[in-house]
Amino acid sequence: MPLLQAATAVRENAYAPYSRFKVGAAIRSASGAIFAGCNVENVAYPEGTCAEAGAIAAMVAAGETVIAEVLVIADSPSPVPPCGGCRQKIAEFAPQDARVTLCTTDGVSRTMTVADLLPGVFSAAHMDRA
């Protein structure tokens, strides 16, 4: 459960003074490396960063560009899916069959694929004639 451990640990570092809703995310790259991110709020709400985006940025900063698996954890009654923007960010770097596990701090989880998370994904293929 290295992804769960990484996401749980980084969630504690989330900067969420406004919503008090801490989120942690961990991704395993194709090489097997694990990258984690937490949400970072800003008083100007649209300027914050989601946990998933932070984990992806850490992966890319390390020179990797392929997500093999994603795990997101939050203190919620049910597993919380990534926002729409993060779904598209995940789809940019992950194959459609990559596993996405959504967890609560109480141990409830739901597993799906990137395709389940974002059906009808916008991809580079849509821009082939550009």
Accessible surface in RSA format (square Angstrom, percent):
REM  Atomic radii and reference values for relative SASA: ProtOr
REM  Chains: A
REM  Algorithm: Lee & Richards
REM  Probe-radius: 1.40
REM  Slices: 20
REM RES _ NUM      All-atoms   Total-Side   Main-Chain    Non-polar    All polar
REM                ABS   REL    ABS   REL    ABS   REL    ABS   REL    ABS   REL
RES MET A   1   152.10  78.8 113.82  75.3  38.28  91.1  86.01  73.1  66.09  87.6
RES PRO A   2    82.40  60.1  79.19  72.2   3.21  11.7  80.38  66.4   2.02  12.5
RES LEU A   3    13.63   7.6  13.35   9.5   0.29   0.7  13.35   9.4   0.29   0.8
RES LEU A   4    49.68  27.7  49.18  35.2   0.50   1.3  49.18  34.5   0.50   1.3
RES GLN A   5   125.94  70.4 117.56  85.9   8.37  19.9  42.96  91.4  82.98  62.9
RES ALA A   6    26.39  24.3  15.56  24.0  10.83  24.6  24.73  34.8   1.66   4.4
RES ALA A   7     0.00   0.0   0.00   0.0   0.00   0.0   0.00   0.0   0.00   0.0
RES THR A   8    57.30  40.8  57.28  58.1   0.03   0.1  54.50  73.2   2.81   4.2
RES ALA A   9    64.54  59.3  51.10  78.9  13.44  30.6  59.60  83.9   4.94  13.1
RES VAL A  10    25.22  16.6  22.99  20.8   2.23   5.4  24.95  21.7   0.27   0.7
RES ARG A  11    27.49  11.5  27.49  14.0   0.00   0.0   0.40   0.6  27.09  16.4
RES GLU A  12   105.11  60.3  92.08  69.7  13.03  31.0  42.26  81.7  62.85  51.3
RES ASN A  13   110.83  76.4  87.24  84.3  23.59  56.8  22.87  55.0  87.96  85.0
RES ALA A  14     9.91   9.1   0.00   0.0   9.91  22.5   0.00   0.0   9.91  26.2
RES TYR A  15   114.62  53.5 112.32  63.9   2.30   6.0  81.78  61.5  32.84  40.5
RES ALA A  16     8.48   7.8   0.04   0.1   8.44  19.2   1.45   2.0   7.04  18.6
RES PRO A  17    51.57  37.6  34.09  31.1  17.48  63.6  42.01  34.7   9.56  59.4
RES TYR A  18    95.52  44.6  65.60  37.3  29.92  77.9  45.42  34.1  50.10  61.8
RES SER A  19    52.97  44.8  24.27  32.4  28.70  66.1  30.49  64.9  22.48  31.5
RES ARG A  20   187.81  78.9 159.06  81.1  28.75  68.5  70.07  95.8 117.75  71.4
RES PHE A  21    74.86  37.5  72.53  44.9   2.33   6.1  74.58  45.2   0.28   0.8
RES LYS A  22    67.04  32.7  65.33  40.1   1.71   4.1  33.75  30.4  33.28  35.5
RES VAL A  23    17.50  11.5  17.50  15.8   0.00   0.0  17.50  15.2   0.00   0.0
RES GLY A  24     0.00   0.0   0.00   N/A   0.00   0.0   0.00   0.0   0.00   0.0
RES ALA A  25     0.00   0.0   0.00   0.0   0.00   0.0   0.00   0.0   0.00   0.0
RES ALA A  26     0.00   0.0   0.00   0.0   0.00   0.0   0.00   0.0   0.00   0.0
RES ILE A  27     1.29   0.7   1.29   1.0   0.00   0.0   1.29   0.9   0.00   0.0
RES ARG A  28    82.92  34.8  82.92  42.3   0.00   0.0  23.87  32.6  59.04  35.8
RES SER A  29     0.00   0.0   0.00   0.0   0.00   0.0   0.00   0.0   0.00   0.0
RES ALA A  30    69.27  63.7  37.32  57.6  31.95  72.7  40.34  56.8  28.94  76.7
RES SER A  31    83.95  70.9  38.78  51.8  45.17 104.1  48.31 102.9  35.64  49.9
RES GLY A  32    39.12  48.2   0.00   N/A  39.12  48.2  21.99  60.3  17.13  38.4
RES ALA A  33    38.25  35.2  26.24  40.5  12.01  27.3  36.85  51.9   1.40   3.7
RES ILE A  34    64.01  36.4  36.18  27.0  27.83  67.1  36.18  26.0  27.83  75.5
RES PHE A  35    30.33  15.2  26.36  16.3   3.97  10.3  30.33  18.4   0.00   0.0
RES ALA A  36    35.87  33.0  16.59  25.6  19.27  43.8  16.59  23.4  19.27  51.1
RES GLY A  37     6.68   8.2   0.00   N/A   6.68   8.2   6.68  18.3   0.00   0.0
RES CYS A  38    20.35  15.4  15.40  17.2   4.95  11.6   0.00   0.0  20.35  21.9
RES ASN A  39    16.59  11.4  16.59  16.0   0.00   0.0   9.64  23.2   6.95   6.7
RES VAL A  40    70.09  46.1  68.81  62.3   1.27   3.1  68.98  59.9   1.11   3.0
RES GLU A  41    22.49  12.9  16.40  12.4   6.09  14.5  12.69  24.5   9.81   8.0
RES ASN A  42    62.70  43.2  58.81  56.8   3.89   9.4   5.84  14.1  56.86  55.0
RES VAL A  43   111.82  73.6  95.57  86.5  16.25  39.2  95.73  83.2  16.09  43.6
RES ALA A  44    49.92  45.9  40.60  62.6   9.32  21.2  49.92  70.3   0.00   0.0
RES TYR A  45   129.26  60.4 115.01  65.4  14.26  37.1 101.68  76.4  27.58  34.0
RES PRO A  46   122.48  89.3  84.88  77.4  37.60 136.7  98.28  81.1  24.19 150.4
RES GLU A  47   122.35  70.2  99.36  75.2  22.99  54.7  28.63  55.4  93.72  76.5
RES GLY A  48    31.71  39.1   0.00   N/A  31.71  39.1  10.51  28.8  21.19  47.5
RES THR A  49    61.98  44.1  53.92  54.7   8.07  19.2  30.23  40.6  31.75  48.0
RES CYS A  50    50.31  38.1  45.44  50.7   4.87  11.4   5.34  13.5  44.97  48.5
RES ALA A  51     0.76   0.7   0.00   0.0   0.76   1.7   0.00   0.0   0.76   2.0
RES GLU A  52     9.98   5.7   9.72   7.4   0.25   0.6   1.32   2.5   8.66   7.1
RES ALA A  53    18.87  17.4  14.39  22.2   4.49  10.2  14.89  21.0   3.98  10.6
RES GLY A  54    20.96  25.8   0.00   N/A  20.96  25.8  15.61  42.8   5.35  12.0
RES ALA A  55     0.00   0.0   0.00   0.0   0.00   0.0   0.00   0.0   0.00   0.0
RES ILE A  56    10.73   6.1  10.73   8.0   0.00   0.0  10.73   7.7   0.00   0.0
RES ALA A  57    61.15  56.2  50.76  78.3  10.39  23.6  57.95  81.6   3.20   8.5
RES ALA A  58    38.78  35.7  27.57  42.5  11.21  25.5  35.02  49.3   3.76  10.0
RES MET A  59     0.00   0.0   0.00   0.0   0.00   0.0   0.00   0.0   0.00   0.0
RES VAL A  60    64.64  42.5  56.23  50.9   8.41  20.3  56.23  48.9   8.41  22.8
RES ALA A  61    92.15  84.7  48.78  75.3  43.36  98.6  60.93  85.8  31.22  82.7
RES ALA A  62    63.49  58.4  24.15  37.3  39.34  89.5  37.36  52.6  26.13  69.2
RES GLY A  63    65.87  81.2   0.00   N/A  65.87  81.2  34.61  95.0  31.26  70.0
RES GLU A  64    39.34  22.6  34.93  26.4   4.40  10.5  20.87  40.4  18.47  15.1
RES THR A  65    80.38  57.2  72.13  73.1   8.25  19.7  45.47  61.1  34.90  52.8
RES VAL A  66    71.77  47.2  70.69  64.0   1.08   2.6  70.69  61.4   1.08   2.9
RES ILE A  67     0.00   0.0   0.00   0.0   0.00   0.0   0.00   0.0   0.00   0.0
RES ALA A  68    29.29  26.9  16.02  24.7  13.27  30.2  20.22  28.5   9.07  24.0
RES GLU A  69    17.95  10.3  17.95  13.6   0.00   0.0   0.82   1.6  17.13  14.0
RES VAL A  70     0.33   0.2   0.32   0.3   0.02   0.0   0.32   0.3   0.02   0.0
RES LEU A  71     9.53   5.3   9.53   6.8   0.00   0.0   9.53   6.7   0.00   0.0
RES VAL A  72     2.52   1.7   2.04   1.9   0.48   1.1   2.04   1.8   0.48   1.3
RES ILE A  73     6.66   3.8   6.45   4.8   0.21   0.5   6.66   4.8   0.00   0.0
RES ALA A  74     0.59   0.5   0.33   0.5   0.26   0.6   0.33   0.5   0.26   0.7
RES ASP A  75    85.10  59.6  72.46  72.1  12.64  29.9   8.61  20.3  76.48  76.3
RES SER A  76    15.40  13.0  10.98  14.7   4.42  10.2   4.24   9.0  11.15  15.6
RES PRO A  77   134.06  97.7 102.65  93.6  31.41 114.2 113.00  93.3  21.06 130.9
RES SER A  78    64.56  54.6  64.26  85.8   0.31   0.7  34.39  73.2  30.18  42.3
RES PRO A  79    24.54  17.9  12.60  11.5  11.94  43.4  12.62  10.4  11.92  74.1
RES VAL A  80    41.89  27.6  39.71  35.9   2.18   5.3  40.39  35.1   1.50   4.1
RES PRO A  81    58.39  42.6  49.65  45.3   8.74  31.8  49.73  41.1   8.66  53.8
RES PRO A  82     3.30   2.4   0.00   0.0   3.30  12.0   1.61   1.3   1.69  10.5
RES CYS A  83    67.11  50.8  50.13  55.9  16.98  39.9  48.54 123.0  18.57  20.0
RES GLY A  84    51.01  62.9   0.00   N/A  51.01  62.9  34.06  93.5  16.95  38.0
RES GLY A  85    38.79  47.8   0.00   N/A  38.79  47.8  28.87  79.2   9.92  22.2
RES CYS A  86     1.18   0.9   1.18   1.3   0.00   0.0   0.00   0.0   1.18   1.3
RES ARG A  87    61.16  25.7  60.85  31.0   0.32   0.8   5.88   8.0  55.28  33.5
RES GLN A  88    58.80  32.9  58.72  42.9   0.08   0.2  43.32  92.2  15.48  11.7
RES LYS A  89    93.19  45.5  90.23  55.4   2.96   7.1  60.03  54.0  33.16  35.3
RES ILE A  90     0.47   0.3   0.47   0.4   0.00   0.0   0.47   0.3   0.00   0.0
RES ALA A  91    15.96  14.7   0.19   0.3  15.77  35.9   0.60   0.8  15.36  40.7
RES GLU A  92   123.67  71.0  94.46  71.5  29.22  69.6  23.24  45.0 100.43  82.0
RES PHE A  93    51.26  25.6  42.96  26.6   8.30  21.6  48.07  29.1   3.19   9.1
RES ALA A  94     8.46   7.8   0.00   0.0   8.46  19.2   1.94   2.7   6.52  17.3
RES PRO A  95    66.68  48.6  53.67  48.9  13.01  47.3  65.79  54.3   0.89   5.5
RES GLN A  96    74.64  41.7  69.74  51.0   4.90  11.7  55.13 117.3  19.51  14.8
RES ASP A  97   114.70  80.3  95.75  95.3  18.95  44.8  41.11  96.7  73.59  73.4
RES ALA A  98     5.85   5.4   0.11   0.2   5.75  13.1   5.85   8.2   0.00   0.0
RES ARG A  99   123.81  52.0 121.72  62.0   2.10   5.0  32.76  44.8  91.06  55.2
RES VAL A 100     0.00   0.0   0.00   0.0   0.00   0.0   0.00   0.0   0.00   0.0
RES THR A 101    17.36  12.3  17.36  17.6   0.00   0.0  12.23  16.4   5.13   7.8
RES LEU A 102     0.96   0.5   0.96   0.7   0.00   0.0   0.96   0.7   0.00   0.0
RES CYS A 103    10.02   7.6   8.74   9.7   1.29   3.0   2.78   7.0   7.25   7.8
RES THR A 104     3.19   2.3   0.46   0.5   2.72   6.5   0.43   0.6   2.76   4.2
RES THR A 105    58.32  41.5  26.08  26.4  32.24  76.8  24.73  33.2  33.59  50.8
RES ASP A 106   119.40  83.6  84.12  83.7  35.28  83.4  28.98  68.2  90.42  90.2
RES GLY A 107    66.32  81.8   0.00   N/A  66.32  81.8  37.24 102.2  29.07  65.1
RES VAL A 108    74.10  48.8  69.04  62.5   5.06  12.2  73.99  64.3   0.10   0.3
RES SER A 109    67.77  57.3  40.44  54.0  27.33  63.0   8.15  17.4  59.62  83.5
RES ARG A 110   143.81  60.4 137.81  70.2   6.00  14.3  42.17  57.6 101.64  61.6
RES THR A 111    76.73  54.6  46.45  47.1  30.28  72.2  31.17  41.9  45.56  68.9
RES MET A 112    19.28  10.0  12.10   8.0   7.18  17.1  16.60  14.1   2.68   3.6
RES THR A 113    43.85  31.2  43.85  44.5   0.00   0.0  40.66  54.6   3.19   4.8
RES VAL A 114     0.31   0.2   0.31   0.3   0.00   0.0   0.31   0.3   0.00   0.0
RES ALA A 115    38.26  35.2  34.20  52.8   4.06   9.2  34.58  48.7   3.68   9.7
RES ASP A 116    91.60  64.2  65.75  65.4  25.85  61.1  21.01  49.5  70.59  70.4
RES LEU A 117     4.25   2.4   2.24   1.6   2.00   5.0   3.45   2.4   0.80   2.1
RES LEU A 118    34.10  19.0  34.01  24.3   0.09   0.2  34.01  23.9   0.09   0.2
RES PRO A 119   103.37  75.3  83.79  76.4  19.59  71.2  89.28  73.7  14.09  87.6
RES GLY A 120    82.09 101.2   0.00   N/A  82.09 101.2  42.97 117.9  39.12  87.6
RES VAL A 121    30.44  20.0  24.20  21.9   6.24  15.0  25.01  21.7   5.44  14.7
RES PHE A 122   116.76  58.4 111.08  68.8   5.67  14.8 112.48  68.2   4.27  12.2
RES SER A 123    44.87  37.9  37.24  49.7   7.63  17.6  36.68  78.1   8.19  11.5
RES ALA A 124    82.58  75.9  69.08 106.6  13.49  30.7  71.92 101.3  10.66  28.2
RES ALA A 125    67.48  62.0  50.26  77.6  17.21  39.2  53.27  75.0  14.21  37.6
RES HIS A 126   119.01  65.0  82.27  57.2  36.74  94.0  58.07  59.8  60.94  70.9
RES MET A 127   110.26  57.1  99.36  65.8  10.91  26.0  86.83  73.8  23.43  31.0
RES ASP A 128   116.20  81.4  83.00  82.6  33.20  78.5  31.94  75.2  84.26  84.0
RES ARG A 129   240.15 100.8 202.03 103.0  38.13  90.8  86.46 118.2 153.69  93.1
RES ALA A 130   118.29 108.8  44.30  68.4  73.99 168.3  82.21 115.8  36.08  95.6
END  Absolute sums over single chains surface
CHAIN  1 A     7035.5       5329.8       1705.8       4130.5       2905.0
END  Absolute sums over all chains
TOTAL          7035.5       5329.8       1705.8       4130.5       2905.0
